[in-house]
């Protein structure tokens, strides 16, 4: 994100929403215990399309297309 000129403050805010996330799964009426996920985006995360577009922008700039 920094390579295409996005300010560090926005980069830190984006990282904060993606790091240190705990999840649980509901099967029927039973909830599992919490577990941490270290990679990937949250399902349905509103930032996912923007992060995809930023990544694609960086790749296109690198390819000079």
Buried (B, 14 or more C-beta within 10 A) or exposed (E): BEEEEEEEEEEEEBEEEBEEEEEEEEEEEEEEEEEEEEEEBEEEEEBEEEBEEBEEEBEEEEEEE
